[in-house]
Amino acid sequence: MGTLIIFRDGHELMVREKTREIVNQGLYADKVIVTRRRVSSIDKFEIEWNSMKKLIAIDGSGDEQ
């Protein structure tokens, strides 16, 4: 499972966190920390809540173990 973040400037970022986790972080801070899995590492991103336009929940059942 994961979430696709669409930014106000049109960029998109697929992250590991569920939409609910991102929204919960946004309740307590102006920035959220999300992660994206790479082949040999995990990338972390700090994103300002106001820079996001839309969050789309992705059902990745069976994609990740």
C-alpha positions in Angstrom: 0.0 0.0 0.0 1.0 3.6 -0.5 0.0 7.0 -1.5 0.5 9.1 -4.5 1.1 12.8 -3.6 0.3 15.3 -6.3 1.9 18.7 -5.7 0.5 22.1 -6.6 3.2 22.5 -9.2 2.1 19.3 -10.9 4.9 17.0 -9.7 4.0 13.5 -8.4 5.6 11.4 -5.7 4.7 7.8 -4.8 5.4 7.1 -1.1 5.1 4.1 1.2 2.9 5.7 3.8 -0.8 5.2 3.8 -2.9 8.3 3.3 -4.2 8.1 6.9 -0.6 8.2 8.2 0.2 11.3 6.1 -3.0 13.1 7.3 -2.3 12.2 10.9 1.1 13.8 10.7 -0.4 16.9 9.1 -2.7 17.3 12.1 0.4 18.0 14.4 2.8 19.8 12.1 3.1 21.9 9.0 5.5 19.4 7.4 5.2 15.6 7.0 8.0 13.1 6.5 7.4 10.3 3.9 9.5 7.6 2.5 10.1 5.9 -0.8 11.8 2.6 -1.2 14.8 2.3 -3.6 16.6 -0.9 -4.7 19.3 -0.5 -2.0 18.0 2.2 0.3 15.0 4.2 1.5 14.7 7.8 0.6 13.1 10.2 3.1 11.3 13.4 2.1 10.1 16.3 4.3 7.2 17.9 2.6 5.2 21.1 3.5 1.6 20.3 3.9 0.5 23.4 1.9 2.6 22.3 -1.1 0.4 19.2 -1.6 -2.6 19.5 -3.9 -4.0 15.9 -3.6 -3.4 12.6 -1.9 -4.4 9.4 -3.7 -4.5 6.1 -1.9 -2.9 3.3 -3.9 -3.8 -0.4 -3.2 -0.6 -2.2 -3.8 -1.7 -5.5 -2.5 0.9 -8.1 -3.3 3.5 -5.6 -4.5 5.5 -5.3 -1.3 6.4 -7.9 1.3 
